[in-house]
Amino acid sequence: MQENPGVTLQTERLILRDLREEDWRDVYVYASDSITVKYMPFGPDTEEESRAFINRVLAQQKAQPRLWYDFALVNKMNNQVIGSCALRITSAENKEGEIGYILNRRYWNQGYMTETARKVVSFGFTQLGLHRIIATCDPANTGSYRIMEKIGMQKEGYLREHKLFKGVWRDFLLYSILEKEWLNSKDDSWKKVDEENDGGKEIEYLEKNQNDLDIIRPLWEKLNAHHITVSKYFKDSRTATTFDMRKKQLMEKSYRGALRIDLARDATTKEYIGYCVTSVNEEKQGEIESIYVEKDYRLSGIGDSLMTRALGWLETVTVKKTILGVAEGNEGVFAFYQRHDFYPRVTVLMHKPDAELGRGNA
């Protein structure tokens, strides 16, 4: 009997491959964490239980036909397995599959699992020929069903006392996505990310600090020019603001707290094509100061990647809250920020004398 060939997928930050015997140690790290496995049917696991899990997965890899794919999420930065994502064919006749996932808590809220789930759903439709992919989760597991929604799944139902987990009957939410919905999705930026990682533009990401602010000068000036174009009330103040003035403000913030710059660079041309500047003040408040991606590189997930990296850093420094400001005239970016759980709380209005608006000299 011929063994099943190994499957390897790739996203921007991860390599998705079959789990291996030696992965049990990394698996044990997150499978033994009571918070990580709170909504899972297993755990917290012992070392022996993590080894047994790996052995079951290795057996599933050899099955003919293969009906279960359990991908290890290998972080490209440190080569560690930080989670897994399974795709199980639940009905070969009806071409239906089900995905499930788990992630080391250290990497939560950084977009890793959304990035993974999108790729695995793509694999299910394009490589396995599935017609429908489903996923379920506990209604209290908001992080899980938000991932489902971000990758285009629709809520189908509420399953009452659907499964017995750890001696308790649990309700479950049922989500699904059809092949035609995936193909016809209006929000196809994630498919473009797949194309990019499968041989298109390769993007490198770098982390810098306040000493490297001059790198973003050309991009910031393009962003400011855009703000001047779309502004209805504050063109003059935008025009009067220079990069050196903004740099001084950011440097002052860095002296009292911390500052980070996430950069996106075209791996071929070595040109910087996007950035995100994030600060933390002395009161432990985080702020997304500025984010920009060159026009030709938009709709390919780069802005989302910059944002998730920035939010991941803020999580590591334990901020109390995170804010950002949206420039007047640029309200169209709200949808982007809402994907990362930012919502309008207070609208601040600034008084301007009539003369400055061109009405006082009539």
N, C-alpha and C positions, 0 to 999 in steps of 0.2 A: 504493500500500500504506500503510495506516494504521500510524503508529509506535506501539510499545508505550507505554502510559502509565507514568510514573515511579512507583516504589513508595517510600513513606516510612513507617517504623514508629518507635515511640518507646518507650523504657524510662525508668526513673526518672532515669538519669544520661546517657543517650545518645540521639541521633537516628540511626536507621539509614536510610540513603538510598542510591540508586544512586551508584556511584563516578563521578566527573567527571574531565575531562581535567586540571584544575588540581590534583587530589589527588596527582599523581605525586610531588611533593616530600615530602609526609607519608608516603606509601607507601615511598619510598626510605629514609627514616630507619630504619624497622624491617626492611625487606627487605634492607638492606645490613649488618645486625647478625648476625655469625656465630653468636651464642648464640641469638638469636630464631629463626633459620632452621635450627637444628641438625637438626631432624627433618622439614624440608620437602624436597620434591624439587628445589627451586631454591635459588639464592643461595649466598653473599652476592651481591646484585645490584649492578650498576652503575647509574648514572643512566639510561643508555640502555635497560637491561633493565626498569627500573621504568616508563619511558615506554611501552615495548612492551607490558608487562602491561596498562596502562591502555587502550591501543588495542584489545587483544583483548577486554577487558571491554566497551568501548563498542560493539564489533561484536556481542557476544552480546546486548546490550540491545535491538538492533534485529531480532533473529531472530524469524521467524514460523513456528511458535509459539515463544514464549519458553520456553527450557528451563533457563536459568541466571540466577540472581539473586546478584549479588555486592555485598553491602551494605557501605558505608563506615560505620565506627563513629565518629560525630562526638561528641566530648566537649562536653557542654553548658556546661561551665565555661570552656573556652578556645576552643571552635569548631575544634579540631584533629582531624584524622583519626588515631585511635590504633590502628586495626586494621581488619580486614575479616572478614566471615563470609559464606560462599557456600552457597547451596542450589541444588543441581543436580538436575533431574529425570532420573533415570537410566533410567526405563522409564515412558513415558506409559501404555502398555497395562496395566501392573501397578500403576500409581499409586505408584511408589517414587521417593524422593528421597534425596540424600546431602548432609550438611552437612560443612563444613570451615572452619577459622578460624585466624587469626593475630593476635597482639596485640603492640604495642610493649612491650618488656620493662620499661619504666618503670612500666607499669600492671599488671604481674603481681600475683597474690595479693591482689587487691582486689575480686574478684567481677564484674569487667566482662564477662568472656567467658561466665560462667554466665548472667548477666543477658541477654546477647545471644542465646546459644544457645536459651534458653527462649523468647524472643520469636520467633526465626526458626522454631523447631519449631511454635509456635502458628500462625504465618503459613502454614506448609506444610500443616497439617491444615485450618485454617479457611478459608483463601483459595484455596489451590491444590487442595484436595480430595484430598490424598495419603492413602494407606492405610498406608504404612510409610516410615520415615526411618532411614537407616543412617549410621554414621560409623566411620572406621578411624583407627588411630594406631599408632606404634611402641610395643612393650611397655615400652620404657624411658621413654616420655614420660608419666610419672605425672600431670602436671598436666592433660594432655589427656583421659585416660580418666576422671579424677575429675570433670571437667566433664560428661562423658557420663553418668556415674552420678548426678550431682546433678540432672540434668534428667529422670531417669526411664528412661534407656536401660538395656537389659540386654545383658550380654556373651553373644554368640552363638558365638564361636569364635576360634581362634588360627590365623592363616593363615601357613603356613611359606613363607619366601622369596617373598613375595607380589608385591613390586615391586622394580624395580631403581632405586635412588636413588643418584645421584652415584657410579655404578660399583660399588655394593655391593648385593647382594640382601638385602632387609630383610623380617623377619617383621612381621606386623601383627595387632592385635587388631580384631575386628569387633563392633560394638555396634549395637543397633537399638531402635526404639520403634514400636509400632503405634498407630493412631488410637484404638482402643478402650482401650488402656492409658493413653493420654494423657487421654482423657475420664473414665476411671474411677479415675484415680490417687487413692489415699487421701491422699497428701501434695499437696494442691491449692493450697498457699499461693502457688505461683508463678503459677497461673492467676488467683488473686485479685489478684496484683500487676499482671498484664495488664489486668484489669478496672479497677483503680485508675488506671492510666496511660491508659486509654481513655475517661476521662470521669467516674470516681468521685472519691474523695477525692484531692486533690492535696497532696503532702507536700513541704515545703521542708527543706533541710538546711543547718545553719550550723556553723561552727567557732569555738570560743571558748577562752579560757585560764583560768588560776586566778583571775583577777580577776572572772570571771563566774560563780563557783560558786553564788552565791545564786539564780541562775535555776533550778537544779535542786532547790532545797529542797522544794517541794511534791511533786515526783515521788519524791525520795529518801525522804521521810517515808512515802509510800504503800508503797514497796518495803520499808522497815524494818517497817512494820505487817504486811506479808505475812510477813516473816521471823519476827516474833513469833508470828503465828498458826500457822505450820507447825513451829516449833521445839519439840522435845520436851525438850531438856536445858538450853537457854540462854535461855529467855524473859526471865529477870530481867536478864541483861546486855544483851540486845537492847533491853529497855524502858528501861534506864538510859542507853543511848547516844542522844545528841541529834545533830541535824545540825551544830550548831556544833562539837561534839567531832570529828565526822568531817571537817568542813571544815578544822579546825586540822591534822589529820593530813595531809590532802592538800596544804595550803599548805606544810607542812614538807617534804614530798616535792618540791614544785615548786622550793623554794629550792635543793635539792641537785641537782636534775636538770631535768626538764621535765614539764609537765602539759598535756593537751589535753582539751577537752570537745566531743564531737559531739552536736549537738542536732537533733531532728526536730520540725517545727512544722506544724500544719495551716494550709495556705495560705489557707483561707477564714476561719477563726476567729482565726488568728494565735496560737493557744494552743500551748504546748509540750507534746508528747505522748510524748516519749521522749528518752533521752540515753544516752551512753556516756562514761565518764571513763577516760582512759588515762594512765599515768605512765611515766617513764623515770628510773631512779635513777642515781647517780654511777658505778655499775659497768656501765652500759649494759644493764641488765635492764629489759625492758618488762613492764608489768602492766595487765591489764584490771581496773580498780578496781571499777567498778560499771556495770551496764547495766539499763535498765528501759524498758518501753513500756506505755502505758495500755491497759487491758483491751479497750476498744472498737476499738483499732487493731491488735491482734495478729492473727497469721495473714495478714498482708498484706506480709511481707517487710521491714518497717521495722527490726526487730531485726537481721536479716541485713545490711541496708544500713549500720546504725550500726557493726556489728562489722567489716565489710569496710573502712569508712572508717578506723576506728581501726587496723586491722592495716596498712592502706596507709601511714598516717603512721609507724607503727613501722618499716616497711621503709625509709622515706626517711631516718630518723635512725639506721639501721643498728644495731639492738639485737642483742645476742648471743643472747638467748633471750627468750621471752615466756611469762608465767605468768598464772594467774587462780585465785581461790579460790571455792569453792561453799559457801554457808552450809549448816550442818546443817539437815536437814529440806527442803532445796530440791534434792535430788538429781535430780528430774525434769527439770532443765534440761540434763543431760548430753547428750541427743540434739542439742539446739541447738548446744552447743559443739563436738560432734564434727563437725558440718557444716563447722566452720571449723578442723578439724584440731587440736583440743584433746582430750587423752585423760588419764585419771587416771594419775598416776605414783606418788604417795605419798599415803596417807591419814593425816592428822595427827589424833591423838586428844588431847583435853585432859582432864586429871584434874579431877574435881569431888568434894569431900567429900560423904559420904552425906547430911549434914544439908541441903545445898543442893538435893538431889534429893528431899527430903521423906521420907527413910527414917531419918534419925538420931534423930528425936524420937518414934519409935513406942513 
